[in-house]
């Protein structure tokens, strides 16, 4: 079946200060996700499942159905903190969602084919969607997946540090991914990051990082579903209020166990995003420039 685009839009953007997923970024009222949807449509995607938060469902649906929804087959899944396997309940005091792995599982009723997963508030560029659509159409299966890798220098914010998944790649395939925090180019011109073990170290330009643009065979949903209870057990024991079931963790586990391969499709495009409110004006200017240059039409839809 034709590949499906799954968009994670349930996060609220704590550093940004609000629901940046539906915050207009151009004078025409476009949000960042409109550009991803435009690129995805040009690449061949025709079905999309949005993972959203109940709080802004009405406004979110109104924006989509008045624009991209006129061309896509659309579905909406609410990420509900109480959507847990039988026998589990939300720990007292927890209000935080269960992470990106849980978010994708929220859309399980709408995924019946190879699927791509993206963040709603990231701009990935046309090349990324062309590559992942081709892979999903031709190569994805139960154990053969992919991700789009970006050069770390193309993913930084000018207004503060970011978190990134640094990838080890061998012969074009992912062998390891480790989340790093406080990733920033420092005053001496060197990019530095703090590993999951708390070690601060230099990161060379050209290092491949994940921006949560993944491609899977439909069967990967069952892998994620099967792994969730064990992850919950660990979360409830170690960090019941804030622990999360991360999508990269699901993938890394399968790769290291030898049960799956992940092809790394490298993109030369520059990532845009609004991690901080101060990023908004810079990103808006870039989108305006791309419209003037003809990369995008003035009216996307």
Secondary structure, 3 states (H helix, E strand, C coil): CCCEEEEECCCCCCCCCCCHHHCCCCCCCCCHHHHHHHHHHHHCCCEEEEEECHHHHHHHHHHHHCCHHHCCEEEEEECCCCCCCCCCCCCCCCCCCCCHHHHHHHCHHHCCCCEEEEECCEECCHHHHHHHHHHHHHCCCCCEEEEEEEEHHHCCCCCCCEEEEEEEEECCEEEEEEEEEEEEECCCCCEEEECCCCCEEEECCCCEEEEEEEEECCCHHHHHHHHHHHHHHHHHHHCCCCCCCCHHHHHHHHHHCCCCEEEEEEECCCCEECCCCCHHHHHHHHHHHHHHCCCCCCCCC
